[in-house]
Amino acid sequence: MAEQLRFDGQVVVVTGAGGGLGKAYCLFFGARGASVVVNDLGGSFKGEGTSTKAADVVVNEIKAAGGKAVANYDSVENGEKIIETAIKEFGRIDILINNAGILRDISFKNMKDEDWDLIFKVHVKGSYKTARAAWPYFRKQKFGRVINTASAAGLFGNFGQANYSAAKLAMVGFTETLAKEGIKYNILSNVIAPIAASRMTETIMPPDLLALMKPEWVVPLVAVLVHKNNTSETGSIFEVGGGHVAKLRWERSSGLLLKADESYTPGAIIKKWDQVTDFSNPQYPTGPNDFLTLLEESLKLGPNDSGEKIDFTGRVALVTGGGAGIGRAYCLAFARAGASVVVNDLVNPDDVVNEIKKMGGKAVGAKFSAEDGDAVVKAAIDAFGRIDIVVNNAGILRDKAFNNMDDSLWDPVMNVHARGTYKVTKAAWPYFLKQKYGRVLNTTSTSGIYGNFGQANYAAAKCAILGFSRAIALEGAKYNIYVNTIAPNAGTAMTKTILPEELVQAFKPDYIAPLVLALCSDKVPKNPTGGLYEVGSGWCGQTRWQRTFGHGFPVDVPLTPEEVVKHWNDIITFDSRSDHPEKASDSIEKIMANMGNRAGEGKSGAAENEHLAAIKKFTGVEGKGTEYTFTERDVCLYNLGIGAKRTDIKYIFEGNEDFEVVPTFGVIPPFNTEMPFSFDDIVPNFSPMMLLHGEQYLEVKKYPIPTSGRLISKGKLLEVVDKGSAAIAKQGITTYNAETGEELFYNEMTVFLRGCGGFGGQKKPTDRGASTAANKPPARSPDAVVEVQTTEEQAALYRLSGDYNPLHVDPAFAKMGGFKVPILHGLCSFGIAGKAVYEKFGKFKNIKVRFAGTVNPGQTLVTEMWKEGNKVVFQTKVKETGKLAIGGAAAELA
C-alpha cells in the first residue's frame, strides 16, 4: 500500500467552499491532517445575496470528524481578509485553492456590462487578490501551492458564456506566470478544468451523468498537485472529472515562412494557407518562437508569390490603438487595400488619419478609450454609416513582479485589454448581426498563452481575450461573423536599442498586418473562425491544444490521491494517442467513454461473456406489464403535438362524430414500459447520453383505435448486434387493451449505443421482414408531397405526450449534448410523416422509419411518398437545409 499523502501541520485556504467541489476539498484536507480555512460568501451561484450558513456547516462537519477548521465569509475580491483569517487562526498558509465561481450565462448580444464585470470580479480579480495576499508568506517560507480553476468553457469557448469563457482562460495565463515567478521559491501553481457537479451545473445535467460528475473525482488530482512530494509539476493544465484525468499543453504548427519585404502580402499568405495550419512537424513551446533565427532565414528567401489581391473596397475597418506602432501599420494596410478606416486612439489618432488622407484614402479619428466602446463604434457609424471589421489592438503594459503587484497595476490592464475588447466588440455586434457580416480580430500575446515574468496582470488579460474570442466565434459563425486571435511579435522602442538596424527594420509592425488583413477578408480557405495564430517577421503559425490520452479510473471505486500517483505517468505523457480537443463537448466525451470503466471488468473473456450470457438469458423473455391510461384529452394533445391545426376538427374536438387519433399514436402507450433487462447487463460501457434512436417500427393491430382507455404494454429484448465500436439493440413491445386482452399495437425500437461494442456478440442483424426492410425510394418523382412547417413550440407541445427528455426543451441541456438549440423528438417527426401518409393513402397496417438527422423546432418537414403496390415508400427532408430527417421508410396499407 502506498503511503498516505498527509497534510499535517499545513494550512489550506479554499474559496467558494460552502458546497460542491469547494466543500469536497475542505472535507478531504480536514481528514488528512490540514487546518482548513473554509471561505464562502454564501451567495447564490449567480452571485446574489449572502448567508453565513454554508461555510459554518462545512466547518462543523470537519470539527465533528476531529479536524481543524475555521469559517471566513469575505468576498474573494477582499482576498487579503481571507488570507488574514488563516494567519490569525493558524499562524501560516501553505496551500491556496481558488475555487469560488459564479455563472451568468447569456448570449453575447444580450450581455450587459454587469454580467461581464461580476464574472471578472469573482473569477479573475478574486483569484489574483487571494494569491497576491498569500504570496509573501509563500516566498518567506519557501513553500507554496496554488490551484486556480479554469473550465472546458474557458479552454474551448462555449455558447452563451463569453464572459465566463474569458474569465476562465484568464486563469491559464495567470497560473503560467505564477509558475514562472514562483519556481525558485518552491511555489508551484497549476490550473485545473474540472468537470464536476455543483449548484452551478446541476440545473443542466442528467442525473446519471451528474453521479459521475461528483466533486470527489477532482479532489485527488488536486491533492497530488499541492502535496510537498510534488516538486516539479507546475504551470500545467489538467482536465479532470468522472474518473478521467488528462493534461493539456500548447502545440504550435511549424507554420509558413515568407520573405519579410513588400512582397509579403495578405494574398501571399492565403496562397500558402495550408502551411500556416500544418501541424505535421509541431513545436511544444513555453514561450514565443525564435523570431531572430526565423528572421535571418526569411531574409535569405526570394520574393513571395503575392497571390490574389485582397480588396476591402466598401468595407469599414475600425482599429483600436491605431495611432502608433502595430495599430498604425494595420490602419495604413487597410486603407491601401481600399477600406474606410476608423483610427481609434486615446492619445493621437489624427496623425494616422492625415497620413491615410494624404495617400488618397478615407479615414476618421475616434479619440476615446477602448473602454468607451459605444463611442468608438458610433464614430464609425457617424462617418461611414456601417462597420464591417473590428481590430482590437489597444493595450497598455504595467509590468511588475507578482510580489509587488497591486490593484493600481492590475485593474487598468484588465480594463483596457479585456474589458476594452469586450466593449468595442459588443458595440459593433448588433450591426454585424443585422448585416449578417462581421470580422473581429483580437490581440492576445505570447505572454498570455505561455505566461511571462512580471506580467501576471497582462498574461491574465491576454488569455481572457482568447477565451472571449473563442466563445463569440461560436455564437457568430451562423451569422457570418468570424472571430480570430493573433499573438504578434514586432519591434518596439525597447528592441531598437539592442538589435542591428536591418533586424529592427524586419521586426517592423508592417509584417504583422498581412495576416490581419487575410483573417479579416473572405478568403481564408478553411476553418475561417475561432483560430489562434502567432505571427512576426515573415512567419505565421497556428497554435492549438494537445491533450494526453490520460488515465481513466474505475467509476465504481472511490478515487484516492495514492491511485492518482500510481498512474501519474499515464496522465502526463504525450504520445501517439494524444489528441487535439477543440470544443467543450470533447471534454465530456472522455468522461462518457470512461462511464463503463468498472473495477474487475477488464476486457477478459469472463467480463465479455457476462454480456453474452445476459443477452441469451433475456432474449424473448417478456417483462411484466406496464399500465397506460389515457383520455380524449391525451388524444387531442398528441394530434396537436404532431401538427394538427385548429381546422382539423376530427383531431382536436372530442365532440366531432369522426373524432380519432392519428395511428402513429401507437408509439405513445409503450413509452415507459418496464423492460426485463437493463442496457448495463447486455452491453459494456453503457451511457444514456450515447444512446441514439435509430429505427421505429409500428404495427396497428386493430382499427378503429380507441380514443380513451386502459392499456397494458409488455416488452422484450429481440436481439443485440455487436458493431465493434458500437452496439445495436432491438426491443419489441406489445400493447393490449387491459379490459379485453386484445392486441392493439406492436412496436419495435432499434437503438444505437455508441461506444458499447466489442463484446463478441452477433455481427449482423436478422432480416425481420417489414420491420427491417431497406425501402429505397424509386427513381421517379414522388406520387405525393406534403409540406408541414413545425412551430417553434412543437417540441414543447409534443413532450407533453410523455417524452420529457430535457434535450428537447432545455437550451442548456441541448448545449451539453452538442446541439445549438433543443431539437425536435424523432417520434414527433415520425408522427408528422405518418400523418401525411395516413391522410394521402388511408389506413396502414404497419409503418417503419429510420431516423437520419435532427430537426429544429420551426423548420419545415417535406414528406415525399411513392406508392408501390400495397406499400407506400416515403422519406422526409428538412426544407431549410435539404438534409434527410427520415429515410428507409415505408407503410403497408391496410
Order of alpha helices (4+ residues) and beta strands (2+ residues): beta-alpha-beta-alpha-beta-alpha-beta-alpha-alpha-beta-alpha-alpha-beta-alpha-alpha-beta-beta-beta-alpha-alpha-alpha-beta-alpha-beta-alpha-beta-alpha-beta-alpha-alpha-beta-alpha-alpha-beta-alpha-alpha-alpha-beta-beta-beta-alpha-alpha-alpha-alpha-beta-alpha-alpha-alpha-beta-beta-beta-beta-beta-alpha-alpha-alpha-beta-beta-beta-beta
